[in-house]
Structure formats: structure tokens, C-alpha cells
Amino acid sequence: MSAQHSEPPRPDRMLAMSVKDFQAATAAKTPIPGGGSVAGAVGGLAAALGEMVVNFTLGKKKYAEFDAANDALRVRLTRARGMFADLTADDAAAYSLYQEATRCTDDGKDKKRATALATAINVPREMTALALAVLADLVALGEHCNTYLLTDLSAAAVLAEAVVKLSDYNVRVNAASLSDRAAADGLRQASARDVGRAGELREAVERIVSEHV
């Protein structure tokens, strides 16, 4: 796939592409995948790095007393990775829905546009909630994980924070189209608080890492 490719990938097939093809599809002159889809892919990688840290910790005698807690974290991170895959497709589908709604000229166009706009806002808000949950799990994992994997834990935290920031951009740009200004302001404020919380959690992971690295 070249950067000149004009057909965007199907939303449900994006993460079945090779990394190289996904990058090329992102570079191409098509709206999908865009920032939201990239955020979902990055979130999946953040969860995957957390899983890797757990997998290199479980079974080690040094951390045996934390096996139950770490196994629970592994389950949650694995589930989060799958949820990010679904949200990556959902983001692309939401954009397609919005495009269709803006082209609609029938009597139900206003309702369709409102639904499409709500979807375009809900997906990044869901990504944010999931990324914050992953960040909280990374902080917990940092308290009892294989110290040789702490830099990978930091990388996971940085990526998860990036998801929250990317999602904030998408929330703000779509909130600007809402007719309910109070609702728009509320969304922007909630999203800004989440960005702040993500930074705090990333810093908490980095503090743990700094004790060993």
C-alpha cells in the first residue's frame, strides 16, 4: 500500500494489517486511519507492554507472593488490549457515520448528524476511560514487577498518557459542533481533568522507575 492509495481500509480490518501497511494507510490521503484510530492502536500497545512486564514477572520466585495480584493485572491488561482494538475500529466507523450524516439531505438529517456527533465524542471518551484504567494498573504493577522491565513499564505509561491527550483533541474538536454550549463546556472540562489525571499517573510510574533506573 502506498501513500497515494485512495481507498481507506475497512474499520474492522485495520488492526489485521501489518505495521508497515497501517503506517502507509495512515500516511495516505484518506481520513481513515486518522488520529483517533492511531490513538486506539497506541492504547493497545500500551496495554501490551504492560502484559509483557507481567509475563516476565509471573513465575519468578522473587515475586511469587504477588502472583495472584499480577495475574489479575495480566487479565485486565489483556482485556484492555482487546477493547482498544474494538475502539480503533469504532473510531473509524464513527468517522464514516459522520461523513454519511453530513451528506444526508432527507428529513432525518438533523437526527442522523446529532447521532453521528455523539458517537464521534463517545469513542474518544471511552478510549480515555480505558487508558486511565491501564495507567492505574501500570502504577499497581510497578510496585511488584520484574525490575529489568521497568523501562518498558515507563514506555507503556507514556503511550497510555498519549492516548488520553489524543482523545482530548478529538473531544474538543467535536464538542465545538454541539448546539448545547453548556454540554460542550462540560465535555471539555471533563476531558481536561482526565488529561491532568493521566499525567499524574504517568508521573507515578516514572517515580517508581526512577528508584531503580
C-alpha positions, 0 to 999 in steps of 0.5 A, a space after each residue: 500500500 502506498 501513500 497515494 492509495 485512495 481507498 481507506 481500509 475497512 474499520 474492522 480490518 485495520 488492526 489485521 494489517 501489518 505495521 508497515 501497511 497501517 503506517 502507509 494507510 495512515 500516511 495516505 490521503 484518506 481520513 481513515 486511519 486518522 488520529 483517533 484510530 492511531 490513538 486506539 492502536 497506541 492504547 493497545 500497545 500500551 496495554 501490551 507492554 504492560 502484559 509483557 512486564 507481567 509475563 516476565 514477572 509471573 513465575 519468578 520466585 522473587 515475586 511469587 507472593 504477588 502472583 495472584 495480584 499480577 495475574 489479575 493485572 495480566 487479565 485486565 491488561 489483556 482485556 484492555 488490549 482487546 477493547 482498544 482494538 474494538 475502539 480503533 475500529 469504532 473510531 473509524 466507523 464513527 468517522 464514516 457515520 459522520 461523513 454519511 450524516 453530513 451528506 444526508 439531505 432527507 428529513 432525518 438529517 438533523 437526527 442522523 448528524 446529532 447521532 453521528 456527533 455523539 458517537 464521534 465524542 463517545 469513542 474518544 471518551 471511552 478510549 480515555 476511560 480505558 487508558 486511565 484504567 491501564 495507567 492505574 494498573 501500570 502504577 499497581 504493577 510497578 510496585 511488584 514487577 520484574 525490575 529489568 522491565 521497568 523501562 518498558 513499564 515507563 514506555 507503556 505509561 507514556 503511550 497510555 498518557 498519549 492516548 488520553 491527550 489524543 482523545 482530548 483533541 478529538 473531544 474538543 474538536 467535536 464538542 465545538 459542533 454541539 448546539 448545547 454550549 453548556 454540554 460542550 463546556 462540560 465535555 471539555 472540562 471533563 476531558 481536561 481533568 482526565 488529561 491532568 489525571 493521566 499525567 499524574 499517573 504517568 508521573 507515578 510510574 516514572 517515580 517508581 522507575 526512577 528508584 531503580 533506573 
